[in-house]
Amino acid sequence: MATVTLGSIKFNWKGAYNSSTAYAVDDVVSSGGNSYVCIQAHTNQAVGNATAYWNIMSSAGTNGTNGTDLTSTLTAQGDIVYRDGSGLAKLSAGTSGQFLKTQGSGANPVWGTVSGGMLQSTFNTNSTAVSQGSTNYSSGAIVNGQITPSSATSRVLIFAQCYGGFANGTAASRDNDYRILRSIGGSDTEIFETKDIVEFVNNGADIALDVGFSIKDHPNTTSQVTYTVQTRGEGSGWDSYWNQDSIGKSTMLLIEIANI
């Protein structure tokens, strides 16, 4: 009968390599992210890919630079990893509103700043009827809208179309003033005013008003901005009515554009 010599019947995990440990055949150790199997019993023989004492079992993964995982390269939220001329590299997070720009084959990507174009838009309609007959600006809005700029350098284009009318008037011309307020965090700033817009009323008949505005503003913020159109009249008895079902609803279009 043949004689079978039983040695190790499985690999023996010994943890991290230690030069003072006596190792036997089939012992397995780790070092530098690699694992090695002992092929000859010994003490104090350094691990290596192919030596008289060790063979490599598995190699550490690599991030292209130092053989460790990507957490050694990506250190902050928003970091991006890419390959440069020799390995993996980090592109730190850019500033708000920038975009990732390729510079073509053989060059590294960079963050770029938008130099023109529309970034976003909001469209707002006021379906609430309001009236104004005072020489003071109305507390209510003919129409308003909100937008949150993506960059403090952006401009906002404001297009407001206001629909209203006078009712039961006598034959005359009437003057109304209009303004646009900008509100950021509850603080109002008048950014536009036009005075003595003349509307004519004929022989007591109702007359429709169609007043439009288009301006450009620089709110210099990335917080929400509210724009509001208000009006005031010449005096009592000159009431104007806005957003009536029979006339139409006022609208406001806000467009954020890059600073050009």
C-alpha positions, 0 to 999 in steps of 0.5 A: 500500500502506498504511504501518504504523508499528511501535511497542511491540508489547507492554507494557514492564515497568519495575518501581517508578516512578522520577521520574528515568526517561524513560518511553515509551508502553506502559511499565508501572510499579508504585507503592503496590501498583497498576500504571500504563501510560504513555500519553504519553512523559515524565520526572518526571510522577507516576503517577495513576489518570487523568492526561495521562501515566498510566492505571491498569492494576490496583489493589492489593487491600485488607484494608479499612483500609490496602490491604495484605495481612492480615499487617499486621493479623494479627500473632500466632498465634491472631489473628482478623480481623473487620469493625468499623464502618469496615473489617477489624480484629483480635481478639487471641487469648483465653485458654485455654477461652474461646469466641468470642461474637457481640454481634449485628448492629452490634457487634463479636465478643468472647471470652467465658468459659463460665459453666456447663455440661459441658465434657468427660467421660471414662469408665474401667473397671478390669478388673484384679482386686485384693485388699486385706487390710492396715490400710494403703491398697492400692498398687493401685487399685480403679479410677482415671481420667484427665482433662485440664481445659480451664481451671484454673477448672473443677471435676471431678465424680467418680462412682466405682462399686466392685464387690468382695466378701469371701470365706470369712468368718465371720458378722460385720460388717467395716469398710473405709476408702476414699479418693480420691487426686488425682495431678498430675505424680506428686504425690498429694493425698488429696481424700476419705476415708470411714471404717468403712464396714460390710459384713456377712458371713453364716456364711462365705458370699461376699458382694458389695460395691457401694460408690459415691462422688460428689464435686466437686474443683477441681484448679486445673490444665490438666495431666492429672489422675488420680483413684484409689480405694483401700481398707484393712481392719481387719486380717489375715484380712479380705481384700476382692476387687475387679473379679472376673468373678463380681461386676463391674468397677469404673467411674469417670466424670469430668466437667469442668464450668465454674466456676459 
